[in-house]
């Protein structure tokens, strides 16, 4: 039976990774749902926010896994917290749109770094910590839109003030990293030195087994081994790429051109409702393995799925349906659209939590940290390409809607036409 002190430490680690996941994605989801308000009164496509976020996000996720293991975790944590706080400060207190977009870029770099760093860090801990981290990202998907909707739609707080309140939140990175039991971590020069000091007993292996053993120097893989691991997990990266492409293009450029005149809601509120339902589904999808881990280990194993391409195909199906709805406007009720947005988020959440577990089952224990960090390239590149395509798709769908549905053309775009939507709450 596990001693009480060890159980306390174990659950404290699970809590820390849950909070790492929440903090990693809180700002991202907040900026995405606030994108229409940040751009209010401007003719820039909604995908402008997405491109400014996913471009540095993608670059960070591609580059970071190759060198980030050499940097101490405490330094990485401090840089992530500082980037997030500085980015939010620029968005809130500087009126120049170019500087606001720079603040979004800083948050993107911090988000990408956090995902690579802390998903990789989870490889040193119990398997439940991976589920805990991803479940935490699901909590961010739920809490961010609820927080923003509550303040800007259900009360009289302006979008600017709602974001300003969150500026101190990145300090929580340092709090939970301080609480984390760091005796599990084997990273950096000191730990590498400790590993080299251990006397190993030679085992009788076949020549083939010896040849297939990864070549590492002080716990860091050679370039050749890194490429071999990358090709091994390529199917999972491609599935994430397709899923995030469909998910982000739907959210940033397609559903923004769909609103229902009979719903008695302002077009701007349509987008918030769509996004909230999408995030609710995403929360459930990202949390399902974490929830079942408390109920039954057998049930958790039963729910594991290595065929993540199935979820990518479902996401592409959602995207095609939303494109047809934007073009023909055949749905009779907003609530059908709301349900579909929630299933889009549900499937998106499932593939995000299933992918790292699938990768963990298909690589050796010493390869897990690097493989899990590299896995995040798929969602980074998928989101980036969705943003680029969205720059053309949203204006095209909006213009076509205005031509074919001229009587209700104000419902062809879910954004306020004047810039006061950022400084003031138009409901009050």
C-alpha positions in Angstrom: 0.0 0.0 0.0 1.3 3.4 -0.9 2.3 5.6 2.1 0.1 8.6 2.8 2.9 11.1 2.1 3.5 9.6 -1.3 -0.2 9.7 -2.1 -0.3 13.3 -1.2 2.7 14.1 -3.4 1.2 12.1 -6.3 -2.1 14.0 -6.2 -0.3 17.3 -5.8 1.6 16.5 -9.0 -1.6 15.7 -10.8 -3.1 19.0 -9.6 0.0 20.9 -10.8 -0.2 19.4 -14.3 -3.9 20.1 -14.4 -3.1 23.8 -13.7 -0.2 23.8 -16.2 -2.7 22.7 -18.9 -5.2 25.3 -17.8 -2.6 28.1 -17.8 -1.1 26.9 -21.1 -4.4 27.5 -23.0 -6.3 30.1 -21.0 -4.9 33.1 -22.9 -5.3 31.4 -26.2 -9.0 30.6 -25.8 -9.6 34.1 -24.3 -8.0 35.9 -27.2 -9.9 33.7 -29.7 -13.3 34.4 -28.2 -12.4 38.1 -27.9 -11.2 38.3 -31.5 -14.3 40.0 -32.8 -14.2 42.6 -30.0 -10.5 43.3 -30.5 -11.1 43.9 -34.2 -14.4 45.7 -33.7 -14.8 48.7 -36.1 -12.1 47.3 -38.4 -12.4 45.5 -41.7 -9.7 43.0 -41.0 -10.7 39.4 -41.3 -11.2 37.4 -38.0 -8.5 35.1 -39.2 -6.0 38.0 -38.7 -6.0 37.2 -34.9 -5.6 33.5 -35.7 -2.7 34.0 -38.1 -0.9 36.3 -35.6 -1.4 33.7 -33.0 -0.7 30.4 -34.8 2.3 31.7 -36.9 4.6 32.2 -33.9 2.9 29.2 -32.2 3.8 27.0 -35.1 7.4 28.2 -35.3 7.8 27.7 -31.6 6.4 24.2 -31.7 8.6 23.3 -34.7 11.9 24.7 -33.2 11.5 24.2 -29.5 11.5 20.4 -29.2 15.0 20.3 -30.8 16.8 22.3 -28.1 14.4 23.1 -25.2 15.6 20.0 -23.3 18.9 21.7 -22.7 17.3 24.6 -20.7 16.5 24.2 -17.0 12.8 24.0 -16.3 12.7 26.9 -13.9 14.1 29.2 -16.5 11.5 28.0 -19.1 8.7 28.5 -16.6 9.8 32.1 -15.8 10.1 33.0 -19.5 6.6 31.6 -20.3 5.0 33.5 -17.5 6.8 36.8 -18.4 5.8 36.4 -22.1 2.1 35.9 -21.3 1.9 38.9 -18.9 3.7 41.2 -21.3 1.6 40.1 -24.2 -1.7 40.8 -22.4 -0.3 44.2 -21.2 0.3 45.3 -24.8 -3.1 44.1 -25.9 -4.9 46.0 -23.2 -3.0 49.3 -22.8 -1.8 50.1 -26.3 -4.3 51.3 -28.9 -2.2 50.7 -32.0 -3.4 47.6 -33.7 0.0 46.5 -34.8 1.2 46.5 -31.2 -1.9 44.6 -30.1 -1.0 42.0 -32.7 2.5 41.9 -31.3 1.0 41.2 -27.8 -0.9 38.3 -29.4 2.3 37.0 -30.9 4.0 37.0 -27.5 1.2 35.0 -26.0 1.4 32.5 -28.9 5.1 32.0 -28.3 4.4 31.4 -24.6 1.6 29.0 -25.3 3.6 27.0 -27.8 6.6 26.8 -25.4 4.3 25.8 -22.5 2.8 23.0 -24.5 6.1 21.6 -25.6 7.8 22.0 -22.2 5.1 20.7 -19.9 3.7 18.0 -22.1 7.3 16.8 -22.3 7.7 17.2 -18.6 4.7 14.9 -17.9 6.8 12.0 -19.4 8.8 11.9 -16.1 5.7 11.4 -14.0 2.8 9.0 -13.7 0.8 8.4 -16.9 -2.2 10.1 -15.3 -0.3 13.3 -15.4 -0.6 13.3 -19.2 -4.4 13.0 -18.9 -4.3 15.6 -16.2 -2.4 18.1 -18.4 -4.8 17.6 -21.3 -7.8 17.8 -19.0 -6.4 21.1 -17.8 -6.3 22.4 -21.3 -10.0 21.4 -21.5 -10.8 23.4 -18.4 -9.2 26.4 -20.1 -11.5 25.8 -23.1 -14.5 25.9 -20.7 -13.4 28.6 -18.2 -12.1 31.2 -20.7 -15.3 31.5 -22.7 -17.5 31.3 -19.6 -15.5 34.0 -18.0 -15.5 36.3 -21.1 -19.2 35.7 -21.8 -20.2 36.3 -18.2 -18.4 39.6 -18.0 -19.1 41.0 -21.5 -22.6 39.6 -22.3 -24.3 38.8 -19.0 -22.9 41.8 -17.2 -21.7 45.3 -18.1 -17.9 44.8 -18.2 -16.1 46.0 -21.4 -14.0 43.5 -23.4 -10.9 45.6 -22.6 -11.5 45.4 -18.9 -12.3 41.7 -19.0 -8.9 40.9 -20.5 -7.1 43.4 -18.2 -8.3 41.5 -15.1 -6.3 38.4 -16.4 -2.9 40.1 -16.6 -1.8 38.8 -13.1 -2.8 35.2 -13.9 0.6 34.1 -15.4 2.1 34.4 -11.9 0.4 31.1 -11.1 2.9 29.4 -13.3 5.6 30.1 -10.7 3.3 29.1 -7.8 2.5 25.6 -9.2 6.0 24.9 -10.5 7.2 25.6 -6.9 4.7 23.1 -5.5 5.5 20.4 -8.1 7.6 17.5 -6.8 10.7 18.0 -9.0 12.5 14.8 -7.8 11.1 13.0 -10.8 12.8 15.3 -13.3 15.8 14.0 -15.1 16.9 16.9 -17.3 20.0 19.2 -17.6 23.7 18.7 -17.1 23.5 17.7 -13.5 21.1 14.8 -14.1 23.0 13.8 -17.1 26.1 13.6 -15.0 24.3 11.4 -12.5 23.2 9.0 -15.2 26.7 8.6 -16.5 27.9 7.8 -13.0 25.6 4.8 -12.7 27.3 1.4 -13.2 25.2 -0.7 -15.6 25.3 -4.4 -15.8 25.7 -5.7 -19.4 22.8 -7.9 -20.5 23.1 -10.5 -23.3 21.3 -9.0 -26.2 21.2 -10.0 -29.8 23.1 -7.8 -32.3 19.8 -6.6 -33.7 18.6 -5.4 -30.4 21.9 -3.5 -29.7 21.7 -1.9 -33.1 18.1 -0.7 -32.5 18.9 0.9 -29.2 18.7 4.8 -29.3 22.0 6.6 -29.5 21.9 9.3 -26.8 24.5 11.6 -25.3 23.9 12.6 -21.7 20.1 11.9 -22.2 19.9 14.0 -25.4 19.1 12.3 -28.7 21.3 12.7 -31.7 19.9 14.3 -34.8 19.6 11.0 -36.6 17.6 9.5 -33.7 15.4 12.6 -33.4 14.5 12.2 -37.1 13.8 8.5 -36.6 11.4 9.2 -33.8 9.7 12.0 -35.9 9.0 9.5 -38.7 7.7 7.0 -36.2 5.0 9.4 -34.9 4.2 11.1 -38.2 0.7 9.5 -38.6 -0.3 11.0 -35.3 1.1 14.4 -36.3 -0.8 14.3 -39.6 -4.1 13.5 -37.8 -3.6 16.4 -35.5 -2.8 18.6 -38.5 -6.0 17.8 -40.3 -8.1 18.1 -37.1 -6.7 21.5 -36.2 -7.0 22.8 -39.7 -10.7 21.9 -39.9 -11.4 23.1 -36.3 -9.6 26.5 -36.6 -10.9 27.2 -40.1 -14.5 26.5 -39.0 -14.2 28.7 -35.9 -12.3 31.7 -37.3 -13.7 32.0 -40.8 -16.8 30.0 -41.5 -19.2 30.2 -38.6 -18.4 33.9 -38.4 -20.5 34.3 -41.5 -23.5 32.4 -40.1 -26.2 34.2 -38.0 -30.0 33.7 -37.7 -32.3 36.8 -38.0 -35.1 34.9 -36.2 -33.0 34.2 -33.1 -33.5 37.7 -31.6 -29.7 37.8 -30.8 -27.2 40.4 -32.0 -24.9 39.0 -34.7 -21.9 39.6 -32.3 -23.6 37.4 -29.7 -24.0 34.6 -32.2 -20.2 34.1 -32.3 -19.9 34.1 -28.5 -22.7 31.4 -28.3 -21.1 29.3 -31.0 -17.7 29.6 -29.3 -19.0 28.8 -25.9 -20.8 25.6 -27.1 -17.7 24.6 -29.0 -15.6 25.1 -25.9 -18.0 23.1 -23.7 -17.7 20.2 -26.1 -13.9 20.6 -26.1 -13.8 20.5 -22.3 -15.7 17.2 -22.3 -13.5 15.7 -25.0 -10.3 16.7 -23.4 -11.4 15.5 -20.0 -13.0 12.2 -20.7 -9.9 10.0 -20.1 -9.0 12.0 -16.9 -12.5 11.5 -15.6 -12.6 7.8 -16.3 -9.2 7.3 -14.7 -10.9 8.0 -11.3 -13.7 5.5 -12.0 -12.1 2.4 -13.6 -8.6 1.7 -15.0 -10.2 -1.0 -17.2 -12.6 1.6 -18.7 -9.7 4.0 -19.4 -7.8 1.3 -21.3 -11.0 0.4 -23.2 -11.4 4.0 -24.4 -7.8 4.3 -25.7 -7.6 4.6 -29.4 -4.5 4.6 -31.7 -6.6 5.3 -34.9 -6.7 9.1 -34.4 -7.3 9.6 -38.1 -11.0 8.7 -37.4 -11.3 11.9 -35.4 -9.6 14.0 -38.0 -12.1 12.7 -40.6 -15.0 13.7 -38.4 -13.5 17.2 -38.0 -13.2 17.6 -41.8 -16.9 16.5 -42.0 -17.9 19.3 -39.7 -16.0 21.8 -41.8 -17.7 20.8 -45.0 -21.1 21.0 -43.3 -20.4 24.5 -42.0 -19.3 25.6 -45.5 -22.6 24.4 -47.0 -24.5 26.2 -44.2 -22.7 29.4 -44.8 -23.4 29.2 -48.5 -27.0 28.1 -48.5 -28.3 29.0 -45.0 -30.6 26.0 -44.9 -30.7 25.4 -41.1 -34.0 26.4 -39.6 -32.7 27.2 -36.1 -29.6 28.5 -34.4 -29.7 25.7 -31.9 -28.8 23.1 -34.5 -25.7 25.2 -35.2 -24.9 25.4 -31.5 -25.1 21.6 -31.2 -22.8 21.1 -34.2 -20.3 23.5 -32.7 -20.3 21.5 -29.5 -19.7 18.2 -31.4 -16.9 20.0 -33.3 -15.3 20.8 -30.0 -16.0 17.3 -28.5 -14.1 15.6 -31.4 -11.3 18.2 -31.3 -10.9 17.5 -27.6 -10.9 13.7 -28.0 -8.1 13.7 -30.6 -6.0 16.0 -28.5 -6.1 13.8 -25.4 -5.9 10.5 -27.4 -2.9 11.5 -29.5 -0.2 11.8 -26.7 -1.4 8.5 -25.2 -1.2 6.8 -28.6 2.3 8.2 -29.1 3.4 7.0 -25.6 2.3 3.5 -26.5 4.2 3.5 -29.7 7.6 4.8 -28.6 10.1 3.6 -25.9 10.1 5.2 -22.5 13.4 7.1 -23.2 11.8 8.6 -26.4 8.6 9.8 -24.8 9.7 13.3 -23.7 11.0 14.3 -27.2 8.1 12.5 -29.0 5.4 14.3 -27.0 7.1 17.7 -27.5 7.3 17.0 -31.3 3.7 15.8 -31.5 2.5 19.4 -31.0 3.9 20.4 -34.4 0.7 18.9 -36.0 -1.7 21.3 -34.3 0.6 24.3 -34.8 1.0 23.8 -38.6 -2.8 22.9 -38.9 -3.8 26.1 -37.1 -1.4 28.2 -39.2 -2.6 26.9 -42.5 -6.2 27.4 -41.4 -5.5 31.0 -40.6 -3.9 31.7 -44.0 -6.8 30.1 -45.8 -9.3 31.9 -43.5 -7.9 35.3 -44.6 -9.6 34.6 -48.0 -12.5 32.4 -47.0 -14.2 34.7 -44.5 -14.4 37.8 -46.8 -15.6 35.6 -49.7 -18.3 33.9 -47.7 -19.5 37.2 -46.1 -19.7 38.9 -49.5 -21.6 36.0 -51.1 -24.0 36.0 -48.1 -24.7 39.7 -48.6 -25.4 39.2 -52.3 -27.8 36.2 -51.9 -29.4 37.4 -48.6 -29.4 41.1 -49.0 -32.6 41.6 -46.9 -30.7 40.3 -43.8 -27.2 41.2 -44.8 -26.4 42.5 -41.3 -26.5 38.9 -40.2 -23.8 37.8 -42.6 -21.0 38.8 -40.2 -20.8 38.3 -36.4 -19.0 41.5 -35.5 -19.8 45.0 -34.3 -19.4 47.7 -37.0 -17.9 50.4 -34.7 -14.8 50.4 -32.6 -16.6 51.3 -29.3 -17.2 47.5 -28.9 -13.7 47.2 -27.4 -13.8 50.1 -24.9 -17.5 49.7 -23.9 -20.1 47.1 -23.4 -22.8 47.6 -26.0 -25.4 45.8 -23.9 -25.4 48.5 -21.2 
